[in-house]
Amino acid sequence: MAVREWARFAARTAVLPVRRALTGGRIADAPNLRAGLRCRVLSGAIARLPRTVRERRAITRLGAVDRAAVWDTFHGQ
């Protein structure tokens, strides 16, 4: 799920300048649509990835509930 969302975020970030050019800049000027900000967010997430993976592995080892059970509860199945 996380990889899919990262890919979507990156793809949308990459497309923003193209969409702005094609629409003559008529894309909403919402702060979350600024390509520079989105690139900084993506690079920050990538920089934190090794630590996040280590922490998630530790949580998995120490967890009392299986990840599949958590996913089923979260996902509503």
Backbone hydrogen bonds, N-H to C=O, Kabsch-Sander energy under -0.5 kcal/mol:
donor,donor_aa,acceptor,acceptor_aa,energy
5,E,1,M,-2.2
6,W,2,A,-2.5
7,A,3,V,-2.4
8,R,4,R,-2.3
9,F,5,E,-2.5
10,A,6,W,-2.8
11,A,7,A,-2.7
12,R,8,R,-2.6
13,T,9,F,-2.2
14,A,10,A,-2.4
15,V,11,A,-1.8
16,L,12,R,-1.4
19,R,15,V,-2.8
20,R,16,L,-2.6
21,A,17,P,-2.2
22,L,18,V,-2.6
23,T,19,R,-2.1
24,G,21,A,-0.7
25,G,20,R,-3.2
26,R,23,T,-0.5
33,L,30,A,-2.3
34,R,31,P,-1.5
35,A,33,L,-0.5
38,R,34,R,-2.4
39,C,35,A,-2.5
40,R,36,G,-2.0
41,V,37,L,-2.4
42,L,38,R,-2.5
43,S,39,C,-2.6
44,G,40,R,-2.3
45,A,41,V,-2.3
46,I,42,L,-2.2
47,A,43,S,-2.3
48,R,44,G,-1.6
49,L,45,A,-0.6
49,L,46,I,-0.8
52,T,48,R,-2.5
53,V,49,L,-2.7
54,R,50,P,-2.1
55,E,51,R,-2.6
56,R,52,T,-2.5
57,R,53,V,-2.2
58,A,54,R,-2.1
59,I,55,E,-2.3
60,T,56,R,-2.4
61,R,57,R,-2.3
62,L,58,A,-2.1
63,G,59,I,-1.5
70,V,66,D,-1.8
71,W,67,R,-2.8
72,D,68,A,-2.5
73,T,69,A,-2.0
74,F,70,V,-2.9
75,H,71,W,-3.5
76,G,72,D,-0.8
77,Q,72,D,-2.3
